[in-house]
Amino acid sequence: MMFLTLVIFFAFLLIVWVVVRLLFRLEKHDSITHDERELWNRFQVKEQEIRYRKPKK
């Protein structure tokens, strides 16, 4: 009975560990910096061009 309890406990810990790793991986790809980097790479725009636009005359 004790062995079965330990097996269930460690299986639960393994499931929690997998879910937490999945959530952190999703959070990394959901961040604003990741989105900005993707836009810069996709449209080949530099960071300075986005942030420091020259005023039109």
PQR file of N, CA, C, O and H, with PARSE charges and radii, in Angstrom:
ATOM      1  N   MET A   1       0.826  -1.197   0.000 -0.4000 1.5000
ATOM      2  CA  MET A   1       0.000   0.000   0.000 -0.0000 2.0000
ATOM      3  C   MET A   1       0.871   1.262   0.000  0.5500 1.7000
ATOM      4  O   MET A   1       0.569   2.240  -0.682 -0.5500 1.4000
ATOM      5  N   MET A   2       1.953   1.217   0.776 -0.4000 1.5000
ATOM      6  CA  MET A   2       2.862   2.360   0.838 -0.0000 2.0000
ATOM      7  C   MET A   2       3.521   2.601  -0.520  0.5500 1.7000
ATOM      8  O   MET A   2       3.690   3.744  -0.945 -0.5500 1.4000
ATOM      9  H   MET A   2       2.198   0.422   1.331  0.4000 1.0000
ATOM     10  N   PHE A   3       3.894   1.505  -1.197 -0.4000 1.5000
ATOM     11  CA  PHE A   3       4.522   1.614  -2.512 -0.0000 2.0000
ATOM     12  C   PHE A   3       3.568   2.263  -3.515  0.5500 1.7000
ATOM     13  O   PHE A   3       3.980   3.121  -4.295 -0.5500 1.4000
ATOM     14  H   PHE A   3       3.757   0.577  -0.852  0.4000 1.0000
ATOM     15  N   LEU A   4       2.316   1.865  -3.498 -0.4000 1.5000
ATOM     16  CA  LEU A   4       1.318   2.436  -4.403 -0.0000 2.0000
ATOM     17  C   LEU A   4       1.132   3.927  -4.138  0.5500 1.7000
ATOM     18  O   LEU A   4       0.985   4.707  -5.079 -0.5500 1.4000
ATOM     19  H   LEU A   4       1.981   1.168  -2.864  0.4000 1.0000
ATOM     20  N   THR A   5       1.135   4.327  -2.885 -0.4000 1.5000
ATOM     21  CA  THR A   5       1.009   5.742  -2.525 -0.0000 2.0000
ATOM     22  C   THR A   5       2.195   6.541  -3.060  0.5500 1.7000
ATOM     23  O   THR A   5       2.014   7.636  -3.594 -0.5500 1.4000
ATOM     24  H   THR A   5       1.254   3.694  -2.121  0.4000 1.0000
ATOM     25  N   LEU A   6       3.402   6.005  -2.921 -0.4000 1.5000
ATOM     26  CA  LEU A   6       4.588   6.694  -3.436 -0.0000 2.0000
ATOM     27  C   LEU A   6       4.559   6.804  -4.959  0.5500 1.7000
ATOM     28  O   LEU A   6       4.935   7.838  -5.512 -0.5500 1.4000
ATOM     29  H   LEU A   6       3.549   5.116  -2.488  0.4000 1.0000
ATOM     30  N   VAL A   7       4.122   5.761  -5.628 -0.4000 1.5000
ATOM     31  CA  VAL A   7       4.035   5.791  -7.093 -0.0000 2.0000
ATOM     32  C   VAL A   7       3.043   6.851  -7.542  0.5500 1.7000
ATOM     33  O   VAL A   7       3.331   7.612  -8.466 -0.5500 1.4000
ATOM     34  H   VAL A   7       3.816   4.921  -5.179  0.4000 1.0000
ATOM     35  N   ILE A   8       1.886   6.913  -6.907 -0.4000 1.5000
ATOM     36  CA  ILE A   8       0.873   7.916  -7.260 -0.0000 2.0000
ATOM     37  C   ILE A   8       1.397   9.319  -6.975  0.5500 1.7000
ATOM     38  O   ILE A   8       1.177  10.231  -7.772 -0.5500 1.4000
ATOM     39  H   ILE A   8       1.653   6.295  -6.157  0.4000 1.0000
ATOM     40  N   PHE A   9       2.086   9.505  -5.854 -0.4000 1.5000
ATOM     41  CA  PHE A   9       2.630  10.814  -5.490 -0.0000 2.0000
ATOM     42  C   PHE A   9       3.653  11.282  -6.524  0.5500 1.7000
ATOM     43  O   PHE A   9       3.590  12.426  -6.975 -0.5500 1.4000
ATOM     44  H   PHE A   9       2.265   8.764  -5.206  0.4000 1.0000
ATOM     45  N   PHE A  10       4.593  10.417  -6.903 -0.4000 1.5000
ATOM     46  CA  PHE A  10       5.613  10.813  -7.873 -0.0000 2.0000
ATOM     47  C   PHE A  10       5.028  10.986  -9.274  0.5500 1.7000
ATOM     48  O   PHE A  10       5.525  11.806 -10.046 -0.5500 1.4000
ATOM     49  H   PHE A  10       4.644   9.489  -6.536  0.4000 1.0000
ATOM     50  N   ALA A  11       4.002  10.246  -9.611 -0.4000 1.5000
ATOM     51  CA  ALA A  11       3.327  10.452 -10.896 -0.0000 2.0000
ATOM     52  C   ALA A  11       2.654  11.822 -10.918  0.5500 1.7000
ATOM     53  O   ALA A  11       2.693  12.519 -11.932 -0.5500 1.4000
ATOM     54  H   ALA A  11       3.598   9.580  -8.985  0.4000 1.0000
ATOM     55  N   PHE A  12       2.041  12.204  -9.808 -0.4000 1.5000
ATOM     56  CA  PHE A  12       1.425  13.526  -9.713 -0.0000 2.0000
ATOM     57  C   PHE A  12       2.483  14.625  -9.829  0.5500 1.7000
ATOM     58  O   PHE A  12       2.264  15.620 -10.521 -0.5500 1.4000
ATOM     59  H   PHE A  12       2.009  11.638  -8.984  0.4000 1.0000
ATOM     60  N   LEU A  13       3.630  14.455  -9.159 -0.4000 1.5000
ATOM     61  CA  LEU A  13       4.711  15.441  -9.266 -0.0000 2.0000
ATOM     62  C   LEU A  13       5.224  15.550 -10.700  0.5500 1.7000
ATOM     63  O   LEU A  13       5.527  16.647 -11.170 -0.5500 1.4000
ATOM     64  H   LEU A  13       3.808  13.646  -8.597  0.4000 1.0000
ATOM     65  N   LEU A  14       5.320  14.428 -11.389 -0.4000 1.5000
ATOM     66  CA  LEU A  14       5.770  14.441 -12.778 -0.0000 2.0000
ATOM     67  C   LEU A  14       4.782  15.193 -13.667  0.5500 1.7000
ATOM     68  O   LEU A  14       5.195  15.964 -14.533 -0.5500 1.4000
ATOM     69  H   LEU A  14       5.074  13.537 -11.008  0.4000 1.0000
ATOM     70  N   ILE A  15       3.500  14.978 -13.464 -0.4000 1.5000
ATOM     71  CA  ILE A  15       2.483  15.687 -14.248 -0.0000 2.0000
ATOM     72  C   ILE A  15       2.546  17.185 -13.979  0.5500 1.7000
ATOM     73  O   ILE A  15       2.472  17.979 -14.917 -0.5500 1.4000
ATOM     74  H   ILE A  15       3.165  14.351 -12.761  0.4000 1.0000
ATOM     75  N   VAL A  16       2.681  17.586 -12.723 -0.4000 1.5000
ATOM     76  CA  VAL A  16       2.786  19.011 -12.382 -0.0000 2.0000
ATOM     77  C   VAL A  16       4.029  19.612 -13.018  0.5500 1.7000
ATOM     78  O   VAL A  16       3.970  20.725 -13.541 -0.5500 1.4000
ATOM     79  H   VAL A  16       2.741  16.942 -11.961  0.4000 1.0000
ATOM     80  N   TRP A  17       5.149  18.905 -12.987 -0.4000 1.5000
ATOM     81  CA  TRP A  17       6.400  19.397 -13.566 -0.0000 2.0000
ATOM     82  C   TRP A  17       6.252  19.618 -15.076  0.5500 1.7000
ATOM     83  O   TRP A  17       6.719  20.629 -15.600 -0.5500 1.4000
ATOM     84  H   TRP A  17       5.197  18.000 -12.562  0.4000 1.0000
ATOM     85  N   VAL A  18       5.608  18.682 -15.776 -0.4000 1.5000
ATOM     86  CA  VAL A  18       5.406  18.810 -17.223 -0.0000 2.0000
ATOM     87  C   VAL A  18       4.506  20.004 -17.531  0.5500 1.7000
ATOM     88  O   VAL A  18       4.783  20.755 -18.466 -0.5500 1.4000
ATOM     89  H   VAL A  18       5.229  17.861 -15.350  0.4000 1.0000
ATOM     90  N   VAL A  19       3.439  20.190 -16.767 -0.4000 1.5000
ATOM     91  CA  VAL A  19       2.520  21.314 -17.001 -0.0000 2.0000
ATOM     92  C   VAL A  19       3.226  22.645 -16.764  0.5500 1.7000
ATOM     93  O   VAL A  19       3.044  23.581 -17.542 -0.5500 1.4000
ATOM     94  H   VAL A  19       3.214  19.580 -16.008  0.4000 1.0000
ATOM     95  N   VAL A  20       4.021  22.746 -15.713 -0.4000 1.5000
ATOM     96  CA  VAL A  20       4.736  23.997 -15.421 -0.0000 2.0000
ATOM     97  C   VAL A  20       5.740  24.303 -16.524  0.5500 1.7000
ATOM     98  O   VAL A  20       5.850  25.455 -16.944 -0.5500 1.4000
ATOM     99  H   VAL A  20       4.169  21.985 -15.081  0.4000 1.0000
ATOM    100  N   ARG A  21       6.470  23.306 -17.001 -0.4000 1.5000
ATOM    101  CA  ARG A  21       7.428  23.547 -18.096 -0.0000 2.0000
ATOM    102  C   ARG A  21       6.704  23.996 -19.362  0.5500 1.7000
ATOM    103  O   ARG A  21       7.197  24.869 -20.076 -0.5500 1.4000
ATOM    104  H   ARG A  21       6.380  22.370 -16.660  0.4000 1.0000
ATOM    105  N   LEU A  22       5.555  23.420 -19.644 -0.4000 1.5000
ATOM    106  CA  LEU A  22       4.781  23.815 -20.820 -0.0000 2.0000
ATOM    107  C   LEU A  22       4.306  25.254 -20.689  0.5500 1.7000
ATOM    108  O   LEU A  22       4.365  26.012 -21.657 -0.5500 1.4000
ATOM    109  H   LEU A  22       5.154  22.712 -19.064  0.4000 1.0000
ATOM    110  N   LEU A  23       3.838  25.642 -19.510 -0.4000 1.5000
ATOM    111  CA  LEU A  23       3.372  27.013 -19.313 -0.0000 2.0000
ATOM    112  C   LEU A  23       4.501  28.014 -19.468  0.5500 1.7000
ATOM    113  O   LEU A  23       4.298  29.072 -20.065 -0.5500 1.4000
ATOM    114  H   LEU A  23       3.790  25.026 -18.723  0.4000 1.0000
ATOM    115  N   PHE A  24       5.682  27.716 -18.952 -0.4000 1.5000
ATOM    116  CA  PHE A  24       6.804  28.641 -19.100 -0.0000 2.0000
ATOM    117  C   PHE A  24       7.263  28.729 -20.542  0.5500 1.7000
ATOM    118  O   PHE A  24       7.705  29.789 -20.984 -0.5500 1.4000
ATOM    119  H   PHE A  24       5.847  26.857 -18.468  0.4000 1.0000
ATOM    120  N   ARG A  25       7.166  27.637 -21.284 -0.4000 1.5000
ATOM    121  CA  ARG A  25       7.534  27.697 -22.694 -0.0000 2.0000
ATOM    122  C   ARG A  25       6.536  28.566 -23.462  0.5500 1.7000
ATOM    123  O   ARG A  25       6.934  29.340 -24.333 -0.5500 1.4000
ATOM    124  H   ARG A  25       6.807  26.776 -20.925  0.4000 1.0000
ATOM    125  N   LEU A  26       5.259  28.446 -23.150 -0.4000 1.5000
ATOM    126  CA  LEU A  26       4.256  29.278 -23.815 -0.0000 2.0000
ATOM    127  C   LEU A  26       4.422  30.739 -23.438  0.5500 1.7000
ATOM    128  O   LEU A  26       4.233  31.616 -24.281 -0.5500 1.4000
ATOM    129  H   LEU A  26       4.936  27.817 -22.443  0.4000 1.0000
ATOM    130  N   GLU A  27       4.775  31.022 -22.180 -0.4000 1.5000
ATOM    131  CA  GLU A  27       4.951  32.399 -21.736 -0.0000 2.0000
ATOM    132  C   GLU A  27       6.105  33.060 -22.475  0.5500 1.7000
ATOM    133  O   GLU A  27       6.035  34.248 -22.792 -0.5500 1.4000
ATOM    134  H   GLU A  27       4.929  30.309 -21.495  0.4000 1.0000
ATOM    135  N   LYS A  28       7.154  32.316 -22.750 -0.4000 1.5000
ATOM    136  CA  LYS A  28       8.308  32.883 -23.442 -0.0000 2.0000
ATOM    137  C   LYS A  28       7.921  33.323 -24.851  0.5500 1.7000
ATOM    138  O   LYS A  28       8.395  34.356 -25.325 -0.5500 1.4000
ATOM    139  H   LYS A  28       7.211  31.351 -22.493  0.4000 1.0000
ATOM    140  N   HIS A  29       7.068  32.556 -25.524 -0.4000 1.5000
ATOM    141  CA  HIS A  29       6.654  32.906 -26.883 -0.0000 2.0000
ATOM    142  C   HIS A  29       5.473  33.870 -26.897  0.5500 1.7000
ATOM    143  O   HIS A  29       5.070  34.332 -27.964 -0.5500 1.4000
ATOM    144  H   HIS A  29       6.683  31.718 -25.139  0.4000 1.0000
ATOM    145  N   ASP A  30       4.919  34.177 -25.744 -0.4000 1.5000
ATOM    146  CA  ASP A  30       3.795  35.105 -25.663 -0.0000 2.0000
ATOM    147  C   ASP A  30       4.215  36.489 -25.199  0.5500 1.7000
ATOM    148  O   ASP A  30       3.356  37.352 -25.017 -0.5500 1.4000
ATOM    149  H   ASP A  30       5.246  33.802 -24.876  0.4000 1.0000
ATOM    150  N   SER A  31       5.487  36.728 -25.005 -0.4000 1.5000
ATOM    151  CA  SER A  31       5.931  37.995 -24.442 -0.0000 2.0000
ATOM    152  C   SER A  31       5.952  39.088 -25.508  0.5500 1.7000
ATOM    153  O   SER A  31       5.984  38.808 -26.707 -0.5500 1.4000
ATOM    154  H   SER A  31       6.184  36.026 -25.153  0.4000 1.0000
ATOM    155  N   ILE A  32       5.932  40.320 -25.054 -0.4000 1.5000
ATOM    156  CA  ILE A  32       5.950  41.473 -25.959 -0.0000 2.0000
ATOM    157  C   ILE A  32       7.279  41.550 -26.696  0.5500 1.7000
ATOM    158  O   ILE A  32       7.310  41.845 -27.891 -0.5500 1.4000
ATOM    159  H   ILE A  32       5.906  40.547 -24.080  0.4000 1.0000
ATOM    160  N   THR A  33       8.380  41.285 -25.992 -0.4000 1.5000
ATOM    161  CA  THR A  33       9.688  41.353 -26.656 -0.0000 2.0000
ATOM    162  C   THR A  33       9.793  40.318 -27.768  0.5500 1.7000
ATOM    163  O   THR A  33      10.402  40.584 -28.804 -0.5500 1.4000
ATOM    164  H   THR A  33       8.354  41.045 -25.022  0.4000 1.0000
ATOM    165  N   HIS A  34       9.210  39.146 -27.566 -0.4000 1.5000
ATOM    166  CA  HIS A  34       9.230  38.133 -28.629 -0.0000 2.0000
ATOM    167  C   HIS A  34       8.427  38.620 -29.832  0.5500 1.7000
ATOM    168  O   HIS A  34       8.850  38.439 -30.974 -0.5500 1.4000
ATOM    169  H   HIS A  34       8.716  38.930 -26.725  0.4000 1.0000
ATOM    170  N   ASP A  35       7.266  39.241 -29.581 -0.4000 1.5000
ATOM    171  CA  ASP A  35       6.445  39.752 -30.682 -0.0000 2.0000
ATOM    172  C   ASP A  35       7.161  40.867 -31.433  0.5500 1.7000
ATOM    173  O   ASP A  35       7.122  40.911 -32.663 -0.5500 1.4000
ATOM    174  H   ASP A  35       6.923  39.388 -28.653  0.4000 1.0000
ATOM    175  N   GLU A  36       7.823  41.781 -30.695 -0.4000 1.5000
ATOM    176  CA  GLU A  36       8.553  42.864 -31.357 -0.0000 2.0000
ATOM    177  C   GLU A  36       9.678  42.309 -32.219  0.5500 1.7000
ATOM    178  O   GLU A  36       9.881  42.755 -33.348 -0.5500 1.4000
ATOM    179  H   GLU A  36       7.855  41.745 -29.696  0.4000 1.0000
ATOM    180  N   ARG A  37      10.398  41.350 -31.691 -0.4000 1.5000
ATOM    181  CA  ARG A  37      11.502  40.751 -32.448 -0.0000 2.0000
ATOM    182  C   ARG A  37      10.983  40.073 -33.705  0.5500 1.7000
ATOM    183  O   ARG A  37      11.604  40.173 -34.764 -0.5500 1.4000
ATOM    184  H   ARG A  37      10.234  40.988 -30.774  0.4000 1.0000
ATOM    185  N   GLU A  38       9.851  39.386 -33.603 -0.4000 1.5000
ATOM    186  CA  GLU A  38       9.270  38.734 -34.781 -0.0000 2.0000
ATOM    187  C   GLU A  38       8.874  39.766 -35.839  0.5500 1.7000
ATOM    188  O   GLU A  38       9.092  39.546 -37.031 -0.5500 1.4000
ATOM    189  H   GLU A  38       9.346  39.305 -32.744  0.4000 1.0000
ATOM    190  N   LEU A  39       8.296  40.886 -35.412 -0.4000 1.5000
ATOM    191  CA  LEU A  39       7.917  41.924 -36.374 -0.0000 2.0000
ATOM    192  C   LEU A  39       9.143  42.527 -37.046  0.5500 1.7000
ATOM    193  O   LEU A  39       9.145  42.745 -38.258 -0.5500 1.4000
ATOM    194  H   LEU A  39       8.119  41.066 -34.445  0.4000 1.0000
ATOM    195  N   TRP A  40      10.188  42.799 -36.263 -0.4000 1.5000
ATOM    196  CA  TRP A  40      11.405  43.367 -36.849 -0.0000 2.0000
ATOM    197  C   TRP A  40      12.012  42.410 -37.858  0.5500 1.7000
ATOM    198  O   TRP A  40      12.459  42.833 -38.924 -0.5500 1.4000
ATOM    199  H   TRP A  40      10.186  42.623 -35.279  0.4000 1.0000
ATOM    200  N   ASN A  41      12.031  41.127 -37.534 -0.4000 1.5000
ATOM    201  CA  ASN A  41      12.616  40.151 -38.454 -0.0000 2.0000
ATOM    202  C   ASN A  41      11.748  39.963 -39.693  0.5500 1.7000
ATOM    203  O   ASN A  41      12.268  39.788 -40.795 -0.5500 1.4000
ATOM    204  H   ASN A  41      11.668  40.783 -36.669  0.4000 1.0000
ATOM    205  N   ARG A  42      10.451  39.998 -39.521 -0.4000 1.5000
ATOM    206  CA  ARG A  42       9.550  39.752 -40.649 -0.0000 2.0000
ATOM    207  C   ARG A  42       9.562  40.917 -41.640  0.5500 1.7000
ATOM    208  O   ARG A  42       9.610  40.702 -42.851 -0.5500 1.4000
ATOM    209  H   ARG A  42      10.029  40.140 -38.626  0.4000 1.0000
ATOM    210  N   PHE A  43       9.517  42.143 -41.130 -0.4000 1.5000
ATOM    211  CA  PHE A  43       9.437  43.304 -42.012 -0.0000 2.0000
ATOM    212  C   PHE A  43      10.786  43.975 -42.215  0.5500 1.7000
ATOM    213  O   PHE A  43      10.863  44.999 -42.894 -0.5500 1.4000
ATOM    214  H   PHE A  43       9.478  42.318 -40.146  0.4000 1.0000
ATOM    215  N   GLN A  44      11.846  43.425 -41.645 -0.4000 1.5000
ATOM    216  CA  GLN A  44      13.209  43.931 -41.779 -0.0000 2.0000
ATOM    217  C   GLN A  44      13.287  45.407 -41.408  0.5500 1.7000
ATOM    218  O   GLN A  44      13.873  46.214 -42.128 -0.5500 1.4000
ATOM    219  H   GLN A  44      11.783  42.593 -41.093  0.4000 1.0000
ATOM    220  N   VAL A  45      12.692  45.738 -40.283 -0.4000 1.5000
ATOM    221  CA  VAL A  45      12.711  47.106 -39.770 -0.0000 2.0000
ATOM    222  C   VAL A  45      13.592  47.116 -38.536  0.5500 1.7000
ATOM    223  O   VAL A  45      13.505  46.217 -37.700 -0.5500 1.4000
ATOM    224  H   VAL A  45      12.215  45.082 -39.698  0.4000 1.0000
ATOM    225  N   LYS A  46      14.436  48.125 -38.418 -0.4000 1.5000
ATOM    226  CA  LYS A  46      15.313  48.215 -37.255 -0.0000 2.0000
ATOM    227  C   LYS A  46      14.578  48.865 -36.094  0.5500 1.7000
ATOM    228  O   LYS A  46      13.595  49.582 -36.281 -0.5500 1.4000
ATOM    229  H   LYS A  46      14.507  48.856 -39.097  0.4000 1.0000
ATOM    230  N   GLU A  47      15.071  48.603 -34.898 -0.4000 1.5000
ATOM    231  CA  GLU A  47      14.435  49.139 -33.691 -0.0000 2.0000
ATOM    232  C   GLU A  47      14.456  50.666 -33.696  0.5500 1.7000
ATOM    233  O   GLU A  47      13.478  51.289 -33.283 -0.5500 1.4000
ATOM    234  H   GLU A  47      15.870  48.021 -34.746  0.4000 1.0000
ATOM    235  N   GLN A  48      15.527  51.272 -34.144 -0.4000 1.5000
ATOM    236  CA  GLN A  48      15.623  52.738 -34.147 -0.0000 2.0000
ATOM    237  C   GLN A  48      14.619  53.359 -35.110  0.5500 1.7000
ATOM    238  O   GLN A  48      14.102  54.445 -34.846 -0.5500 1.4000
ATOM    239  H   GLN A  48      16.321  50.766 -34.480  0.4000 1.0000
ATOM    240  N   GLU A  49      14.341  52.692 -36.209 -0.4000 1.5000
ATOM    241  CA  GLU A  49      13.364  53.219 -37.162 -0.0000 2.0000
ATOM    242  C   GLU A  49      11.964  53.222 -36.567  0.5500 1.7000
ATOM    243  O   GLU A  49      11.153  54.088 -36.894 -0.5500 1.4000
ATOM    244  H   GLU A  49      14.762  51.810 -36.423  0.4000 1.0000
ATOM    245  N   ILE A  50      11.678  52.269 -35.703 -0.4000 1.5000
ATOM    246  CA  ILE A  50      10.360  52.208 -35.089 -0.0000 2.0000
ATOM    247  C   ILE A  50      10.235  53.254 -33.984  0.5500 1.7000
ATOM    248  O   ILE A  50       9.217  53.942 -33.895 -0.5500 1.4000
ATOM    249  H   ILE A  50      12.337  51.565 -35.438  0.4000 1.0000
ATOM    250  N   ARG A  51      11.246  53.377 -33.154 -0.4000 1.5000
ATOM    251  CA  ARG A  51      11.142  54.226 -31.966 -0.0000 2.0000
ATOM    252  C   ARG A  51      11.467  55.685 -32.229  0.5500 1.7000
ATOM    253  O   ARG A  51      10.918  56.559 -31.558 -0.5500 1.4000
ATOM    254  H   ARG A  51      12.073  52.818 -33.226  0.4000 1.0000
ATOM    255  N   TYR A  52      12.334  55.975 -33.174 -0.4000 1.5000
ATOM    256  CA  TYR A  52      12.766  57.360 -33.387 -0.0000 2.0000
ATOM    257  C   TYR A  52      12.441  57.801 -34.809  0.5500 1.7000
ATOM    258  O   TYR A  52      13.325  57.914 -35.658 -0.5500 1.4000
ATOM    259  H   TYR A  52      12.780  55.265 -33.718  0.4000 1.0000
ATOM    260  N   ARG A  53      11.198  58.038 -35.044 -0.4000 1.5000
ATOM    261  CA  ARG A  53      10.796  58.501 -36.372 -0.0000 2.0000
ATOM    262  C   ARG A  53      11.064  59.999 -36.496  0.5500 1.7000
ATOM    263  O   ARG A  53      10.889  60.765 -35.549 -0.5500 1.4000
ATOM    264  H   ARG A  53      10.480  57.946 -34.355  0.4000 1.0000
ATOM    265  N   LYS A  54      11.487  60.384 -37.677 -0.4000 1.5000
ATOM    266  CA  LYS A  54      11.748  61.800 -37.919 -0.0000 2.0000
ATOM    267  C   LYS A  54      10.420  62.502 -38.182  0.5500 1.7000
ATOM    268  O   LYS A  54       9.563  61.963 -38.882 -0.5500 1.4000
ATOM    269  H   LYS A  54      11.629  59.762 -38.447  0.4000 1.0000
ATOM    270  N   PRO A  55      10.245  63.687 -37.631 -0.5600 1.5000
ATOM    271  CA  PRO A  55       8.984  64.409 -37.883  0.2800 2.0000
ATOM    272  C   PRO A  55       8.886  64.844 -39.350  0.5500 1.7000
ATOM    273  O   PRO A  55       9.884  65.215 -39.969 -0.5500 1.4000
ATOM    274  N   LYS A  56       7.688  64.791 -39.880 -0.4000 1.5000
ATOM    275  CA  LYS A  56       7.474  65.212 -41.265 -0.0000 2.0000
ATOM    276  C   LYS A  56       7.450  66.728 -41.336  0.5500 1.7000
ATOM    277  O   LYS A  56       6.973  67.400 -40.422 -0.5500 1.4000
ATOM    278  H   LYS A  56       6.878  64.490 -39.377  0.4000 1.0000
ATOM    279  N   LYS A  57       7.969  67.251 -42.426 -0.4000 1.5000
ATOM    280  CA  LYS A  57       7.996  68.714 -42.607 -0.0000 2.0000
ATOM    281  C   LYS A  57       6.804  69.187 -43.399  0.5500 1.7000
ATOM    282  O   LYS A  57       6.663  70.384 -43.647 -0.5500 1.4000
ATOM    283  H   LYS A  57       8.356  66.705 -43.168  0.4000 1.0000
TER
END
